Amino acid sequence: MALSVLAYAAIILFLGLSAYKAYRYAKMPLNGRMELYPVPKEQGHEYGGSYYEQVEWWNKERKVDHKAELIDMLKEMLFIKKLFDNQKPLWWLSYALHLGIYLLIAWTVLLVLGGLTLLAGGQVSPGSGIWGTLLFYLTAFTGLIGLLLAAFGSAMLLLRRFFDDTLRKYTTPQEYFNLVLLYGATCTGIFVWIKDLTFGTAREVVANLMSFTSFEASGLLVAHIVILFVMFIYIPLSKMSHYVGKYFSFHKVLWENEPNLKGSAIEKKVQQALARRPATTWS
């Protein structure tokens, strides 16, 4: 029962704190717009140039394609494209960690679906119908590969920060802690589930957690769930919450180029920013 409360509290706090951080970002004053071209959302200027280069642009229709902007943003969020373009040796390690995390998110969703299937009286195993068989194999694949990639990526990035002279100079204690926390969560997960790589026991644990049913838990499983609880609360409060900030850094900083016309929303934001006085000095 206590573990169920802990699991629900972790999820609720993670979602709540992430939403609060997004709200804080959205309410920030106008940033120093970079307007880095080409801006993906400008139709007809995908390969350079800008709407503002047209003669009397203010009298012409401005076509915006948010779908193209979203696609460009997803390239960075899902594949860390800029790191791949500029630092391929570091990309392999970083992407191993990120891909492992993505697979573990999918694994968690599949475990929940599997748990719901068990609670509904169904089965999750080979030969238990299309749904049960699909859940069985997808859960095994995403869980095993996800745990290995995330553990490998976090460990190698931690070692690189320790032994790379350049990285070590500007790595903060918090960044070391972030990687240790991720490594601890994945390693305890590996040790907990190593004897059952089909994750049948994990599915039963999730079903028990969702139904608030008491079950026997080893000390290692309790430690794993507690580490996950700490991680879920800590992530939205740390630098690892860039999953929230990515949208704002791209949409509101790199590509924000709405025209500052008289009476527009941008003019109002500019006036508010000009009226704002810093509370602290440079010194």
N, C-alpha and C positions, 0 to 999 in steps of 0.2 A: 504493500500500500504506500509506504514512504517513498519507494522508488518511482511509483506512478506519479505521485504528487511532484516529485523532483523533476521528472521528465516533462510533465505538462507545464510546470513553472518555467523551465528552461526555454521551451518553445515559445511560450507567451511572452516572456521577457525579451527573447531574441527578436521576435517580430515587432513588439512594441518599441523597443529601443531603436531598431532599424528605421521604423516609420517616423519616430521622433527626430532622428538624425536627418532624414530626408526633409522633414518639415522645417528644421533649422536651416538647412541649405537653401530651401526654396524661399525663405524669408530674409536671406542675407541681402544687403544693399547691392546696387549695381557694381559688378566687378570691372577690373581693367580689361576690356575686351581685346583679345588678340587678333581676331578676324583673320585667321590663317587660311589663305586660299591655296587650292580650290576648296570652297565650302560645299560639301556633298549635297546639301539641300537646294542649292541654286541650279535650277534646270537650265541646260544649255551652256553651263560653265564648269562641267565636271572635270575638265582637263586644264583648268587655269582661267584666269580672268574673273570678272565680276559684273554683276548687274549694274554696279555704279559706274562702270566704264562707258556705258551707253550715253549717247548725247541726250540731254534732258531726261535722265533716268527717272526723275521724280514724276514725270508725266506718263510713264509707261508701266504696264502691268508687271508686277514682280511675281514670277512663278516659283513656288517653293515645293520641293518634293521631300517630305519627311520620311518616306519609305527608304530613299537612298541614304539619308542620314542615319537611319536605324541600322541598315545593312553595314555601313562603315563602322558604326559604333560596336556592333556585334562581332566584327572581325577582331577588334581589340579585346572585347570582353571574353570571347570564347577561345581566341587563339593567340592573344598577346602579340599582335602583329608588329607593333613598333619595336618591341624587344627583339623579335625575330629579325627584323630588318637591320637593326643596329648592333646587336650583341648576341649572335647565334650561340656561342659557347654557354652563355648564361641562360639563354632561352630554353635549352634542352632540360636543364634542371628545374627552372621555374615552371615550365609547362608540365613537367612530370608531376609536380605538386598540384598545380591547378587542375590538370586533367583528372588526377586522382580524387580531388575534392568534388569535381563535377560528377564523377562516377559514384562516389559515396553518397552524394545527394540523391542520385537516381536509385541507388541501392536502398536508401532509407525509405523512399517513396514506395519501392517494390515490397519492402518488408511490411510496411503499413497495409498495402493492398493484400499481401499474403495473410497478415494477421486478421484483417476483416473477412477474408475468405474462410479462414479457420473458424472464426466466431459465427459465421453464417452456416457452418456445418459442411463446408466444402473441403477439398483436399488440394494440396500443392505438392505435386510429385510427378515424375514421368508417367505418362499414360493415364493421367487424371483429367483428360479432356484438354482442349486447346488452351483455355484460360489457365488451368493449373499447371500444365506443362510449360507454357510460356513464362509464367511467373517463376517457376522453379529454375529454369536455365538462365533467364535474365538476372535473377537475384544472385545466382552463383557466379556469373561472369562479372557483373558490376562490383560485387562485394570483394571478390578475390583480387581482381586487377586494380580496383580503386584503393584498397588497403595497401597493396604493394607499391603502387606508384606514389601515393601520398607519403608513405613512410620513407621511401627512397628519396623523393624530392626534398622533403623537409630536412632529412639527415645530411644530404649532399650540400644543400644551401647553407646549412649551419656550419659544416666543415669549411666550405668556401669562405664564409665570412671570418672564420677563425684564422685561416692560413693565407688568404689573399691580402697582401699588404695594403693595397688601395682600398678594398672594401672595408677592412678592419678599421681604417682611420675614421670613417663616418658611420659605422654601425653602432647604434645606441643599445643600451641594456634591454630596452623594450623589444627591439627587433630580435635579439637573441632569445628572449623569453617567448616571443610569438612562435618561433620555430621549434623551441623545446616543447611548448604546449601542444602544437600540432603533431610533433613526433610522438609525444607521450600518448595522445589520444589514439593515434593509428597503431602504435605498438601494443598498447593494452588490448585494442580491438583484435589484433592478429593473435595474441596469446589466448584471448578468450575464445575465439572461434576456430583456432587452428585444428581442433579435433573434429570439426564438423564444417567442412568447406562447402557443403550444400546449404548451410545456414538454416537448417530446419529448426534447430534450437533457438536461433535468433528470432525466427518468425514466431515461435511459441512465446518467447519472452515479450516481444512487441504486442502480441495478442493479449497477454496477461496484463501488460502495462495499460493498454487501452481499456480493458474491462475492469481494472482495479482488482484483479485477482491475485491473491498472495501466491508466491512461488519461492522455491529455494534458490538463493543466489550465492555464488562463491564470492570470496573476498576480492578476487580479481575482477569479476563482473561488477561488483559494487564500485570498485575503484574506477573502472572504465566509465560507468554511468556518471559518477561524481565529476570526473575529468571533463566529460562531455558537457555536463551542467555548467561547470565553470567556464568552459570554452564558449558555449552558446551565449552566455551573459557578457563575457569579456570582449568577444569579437566586435559587436556594434560600438563599443566604447574605445576601440583601439584603431591603429592604422589599417588593420585588416578589414575595416568597414569600407574600403574603397569600392566595394560592389555597390554601395549607395552613391558615393561621390563621382563615379565614372560618368554617369549621365550628366551631372551638372558641369563637370570639368570639360566635357565635349560640347554639350548643347548650349551651355551658358557662358563658356569662356573661349574655347577654341573656335567655335563656329557661330557665335552670336553676332550677327551683323544686321539686325533690324534697323531700317533707316530712322534717323533722329529727325523726324518731321515735326513741324509746329502742331501742337495739340495732341501729339501721339503719346502712347504709354511710355515709350523710351525717353521722350523729352521730360516727362514727369519723373522718371527714375533718375535721370541725369541731374535734375534740379534738387532732388532729395539727396543725392550723393554729394553735390556741391555744398549743400547746407550742413552736411555732417562734419563734425569736428572730432579729431582723434582724442581719445581719453588719456593717451600716454604719449610721451615724447620719444624721439629716436634714441636718446641716451638711456 
